[in-house]
């Protein structure tokens, strides 16, 4: 990301959190954080627990973020954070660039906050009857990550959606959304159809459909991984079992126990490394209200 892109990303985040801009320019921005943004960015859990406990009006922090990419010499010699006292209080100055700690924190905050969204498609402008109402159907869209794991690993992404009105499941659901204009606000002249499925039932049906699909995939890789696991287990058995068999003297009891523990540990390590398994997780999801009755 170049400084212009970093600037645009940071400003969009601050605007979405209703922060107060003291000064804004292409190279820097001075902003007084809103309470939501301060909770996420200032790393003051004890202060915010005090505010929540006592009901005290919060005093949020003010930052000046510079988007000029620093040279290596500047980045080495200068402190990453400095403070300036102004008439309105203390201002914390930081350089925000691709790879900086602050930008990485913003990425994490946005990713966490954006895992679940509710969006509406904007209706076409100028084509609706001002006295009419357009029906919208709610879709549950989920991005699944499926991992095929053994001593090697492969991951696949599945973007599926299910209509909460009819139960229709659509694969590659993100293709359905990519050319649509979406907004977090309910548009005017729109009414939402009643859902036939709850969110829980919709998610259960998506998970069941994904499981059926995965059961029909080629598991030749798992057979090969299991064969490698058995080969590795047989190899260490051939190494440890003869040594353990020769430790029959009472004076070797402690040494035998240590060797047995090491043997079991190696078996567990090989089992964890080579045993084939399939894992599935949800990256993010959302409720998408789209026009039509689907």
C-alpha positions in Angstrom: 0.0 0.0 0.0 1.3 3.4 -0.9 0.8 6.5 1.4 -2.3 7.6 -0.5 -4.0 4.2 0.0 -3.1 4.1 3.6 -4.5 7.6 4.1 -7.8 6.6 2.4 -8.1 3.4 4.5 -7.5 5.2 7.8 -9.8 8.1 7.0 -12.6 5.7 6.0 -12.3 3.8 9.3 -12.3 7.0 11.3 -15.3 8.4 9.5 -17.2 5.1 10.0 -16.5 5.4 13.7 -17.8 9.1 13.8 -14.4 10.5 15.0 -13.9 14.3 15.0 -11.3 15.5 12.5 -9.3 18.4 13.9 -7.1 18.7 10.7 -7.0 16.6 7.5 -4.5 16.8 4.7 -3.1 14.3 2.1 0.0 13.7 4.2 -1.5 13.6 7.7 -4.6 13.7 9.8 -5.3 15.0 13.3 -8.3 13.3 14.9 -10.0 13.1 18.3 -11.3 9.5 18.6 -14.9 8.6 19.2 -15.5 6.4 22.2 -15.8 3.3 20.0 -12.5 4.0 18.2 -10.8 4.8 21.5 -11.8 1.5 23.0 -10.4 -0.3 20.0 -7.2 1.6 19.4 -5.9 3.3 22.6 -5.2 0.1 24.6 -6.7 1.5 27.8 -8.8 -1.3 29.3 -8.5 -0.1 32.9 -9.6 3.4 32.0 -12.6 2.1 30.0 -13.6 -0.3 32.8 -13.5 2.7 35.2 -15.7 4.7 32.8 -18.2 1.8 32.5 -18.2 1.2 36.2 -18.7 4.9 37.3 -20.6 6.3 34.4 -18.0 9.1 34.0 -18.1 11.0 30.7 -15.1 9.6 28.7 -12.2 11.7 27.6 -10.9 10.2 24.4 -7.4 10.6 23.0 -6.2 12.7 20.1 -3.8 11.4 17.5 -1.8 13.0 14.6 -1.0 10.3 12.1 1.4 11.1 9.3 1.3 9.0 6.2 4.6 10.0 4.7 6.7 6.8 4.3 9.8 7.2 6.5 13.3 6.4 5.3 15.2 3.6 7.0 17.4 6.2 8.7 14.5 8.1 10.0 12.7 4.9 11.1 15.8 3.8 13.0 16.7 7.1 14.7 13.3 8.5 15.5 10.9 7.3 18.2 7.8 5.7 16.7 5.6 7.8 19.0 6.0 11.4 20.2 3.8 13.8 22.1 2.9 17.4 21.5 1.0 19.7 24.0 -1.6 21.9 22.4 -4.3 24.2 23.7 -6.8 21.4 23.4 -4.5 18.9 25.2 -1.9 16.3 24.5 -1.6 15.0 20.9 0.1 11.7 20.2 2.1 11.7 16.9 2.7 8.6 14.9 3.9 7.6 11.5 1.4 5.2 9.8 2.7 3.3 6.8 2.4 -0.1 5.3 4.1 -2.4 7.9 3.7 -0.1 10.8 2.4 -1.3 14.1 -0.6 1.1 14.1 -1.7 0.1 10.6 -1.5 -3.5 11.5 -3.7 -2.8 14.6 -6.2 -1.1 12.3 -6.3 -4.1 10.0 -7.0 -6.4 12.9 -9.7 -4.1 14.3 -11.5 -3.8 11.0 -11.2 -7.6 10.3 -12.7 -8.4 13.7 -15.5 -5.8 13.4 -16.3 -6.9 9.8 -16.7 -10.6 10.5 -20.4 -10.3 10.7 -22.3 -7.6 8.7 -25.8 -6.6 7.7 -26.1 -5.0 4.3 -28.9 -4.0 1.9 -28.7 -3.6 -1.9 -29.3 -0.1 -3.1 -32.3 -0.1 -5.5 -31.8 1.3 -9.0 -32.1 5.0 -9.0 -35.1 6.6 -10.8 -36.7 3.3 -11.8 -39.0 2.8 -8.8 -42.5 3.9 -8.3 -42.3 6.5 -5.5 -45.5 5.1 -4.0 -44.6 1.4 -4.5 -42.5 -0.9 -2.4 -39.9 -3.4 -3.5 -39.7 -6.8 -1.8 -36.3 -7.8 -0.4 -35.2 -11.3 0.6 -32.6 -12.0 3.3 -29.7 -14.2 2.4 -27.2 -15.6 4.9 -23.8 -15.5 3.2 -20.8 -17.4 4.8 -17.2 -17.8 3.8 -15.9 -21.2 4.9 -12.2 -22.2 5.0 -11.6 -25.9 4.7 -8.2 -27.3 5.5 -6.9 -30.7 4.4 -4.1 -31.4 6.8 -1.4 -34.1 7.3 2.3 -33.6 6.9 1.3 -31.3 4.1 -1.6 -28.8 4.0 -4.1 -27.5 1.5 -6.8 -25.0 2.0 -9.9 -24.2 0.0 -12.4 -21.4 0.4 -16.2 -21.8 -0.1 -18.4 -18.8 -0.4 -22.0 -20.1 0.0 -25.3 -18.3 0.6 -28.7 -19.5 1.6 -32.0 -17.8 1.2 -33.7 -17.4 4.6 -37.1 -17.2 2.8 -36.9 -20.3 0.6 -33.9 -22.3 1.8 -32.2 -22.2 -1.6 -28.5 -22.7 -1.3 -26.2 -20.9 -3.8 -22.5 -21.7 -4.2 -20.1 -18.9 -5.2 -22.4 -16.5 -3.4 -19.8 -13.7 -3.5 -20.1 -13.7 -7.3 -23.8 -12.7 -6.8 -22.7 -9.8 -4.6 -19.6 -8.4 -6.3 -21.4 -6.1 -8.8 -24.1 -4.9 -6.4 -24.1 -1.6 -4.5 -24.6 -2.4 -0.9 -25.3 -0.1 2.1 -25.7 -0.7 5.8 -28.9 1.4 5.8 -32.4 0.2 4.8 -33.3 2.0 1.5 -36.6 3.7 1.1 -39.5 2.1 -0.7 -38.4 -1.3 0.3 -40.1 -4.0 2.5 -38.4 -7.1 3.9 -40.0 -10.4 3.3 -40.6 -12.7 6.3 -37.9 -15.3 6.8 -38.9 -19.0 6.6 -35.6 -20.0 8.3 -33.9 -18.7 11.4 -30.3 -17.8 11.3 -29.4 -21.0 13.3 -31.4 -23.2 10.9 -29.9 -21.5 7.9 -26.4 -22.1 9.2 -27.1 -25.7 10.0 -28.3 -26.3 6.5 -25.2 -24.6 5.0 -22.9 -26.8 7.3 -24.8 -29.9 6.3 -24.5 -29.1 2.6 -20.8 -28.4 3.0 -20.3 -31.7 4.8 -22.1 -33.6 2.0 -19.8 -31.9 -0.6 -16.7 -32.7 1.4 -17.7 -36.4 1.8 -17.8 -36.7 -2.0 -14.2 -35.3 -2.5 -11.2 -37.5 -3.4 -9.5 -38.7 -0.2 -6.6 -40.4 -1.9 -4.3 -37.9 -0.2 -5.5 -39.2 3.2 -4.8 -42.8 2.3 -1.3 -41.8 1.2 -0.8 -39.8 4.4 -1.9 -42.7 6.6 0.6 -45.0 4.8 3.3 -42.5 5.6 2.2 -42.3 9.2 2.4 -46.1 9.6 5.8 -46.2 7.9 7.1 -43.5 10.4 5.6 -45.3 13.4 7.2 -48.6 12.3 10.5 -46.9 11.8 10.7 -45.6 15.4 9.3 -48.9 16.8 12.2 -50.7 15.2 14.6 -48.1 16.8 13.1 -48.0 20.4 11.6 -51.5 21.0 14.9 -53.4 20.8 16.6 -51.0 23.2 13.6 -51.3 25.6 13.7 -55.1 25.4 17.3 -55.2 26.6 16.7 -53.0 29.6 15.6 -55.8 32.0 18.0 -55.2 34.8 16.4 -53.5 37.9 19.1 -50.9 37.9 17.9 -49.8 34.4 14.3 -49.2 35.5 14.6 -45.4 35.6 16.5 -45.3 32.4 13.8 -47.5 30.8 11.0 -45.3 32.0 12.7 -42.2 30.5 13.3 -44.0 27.2 9.6 -45.2 27.2 8.4 -41.7 27.7 10.6 -40.5 24.9 9.2 -43.3 22.7 5.6 -42.3 23.4 6.3 -38.7 22.8 7.8 -39.5 19.4 4.7 -41.6 18.6 2.4 -38.7 19.5 4.5 -36.2 17.4 4.3 -38.5 14.4 0.6 -39.1 14.9 0.0 -35.3 15.0 2.2 -34.6 12.0 1.0 -37.3 9.6 -2.6 -38.2 10.7 -5.0 -37.0 7.9 -7.7 -34.7 9.0 -10.2 -32.2 7.6 -11.0 -28.9 9.4 -13.6 -26.3 8.6 -14.0 -22.8 10.0 -16.0 -19.7 9.3 -13.9 -16.7 8.1 -16.8 -14.2 8.0 -20.5 -14.0 7.3 -23.3 -11.6 6.7 -27.0 -11.0 6.2 -27.6 -9.6 2.7 -31.0 -8.2 1.8 -31.4 -8.5 -1.9 -34.4 -7.6 -4.2 -36.7 -10.4 -5.3 -38.4 -13.4 -3.9 -35.9 -16.2 -3.9 
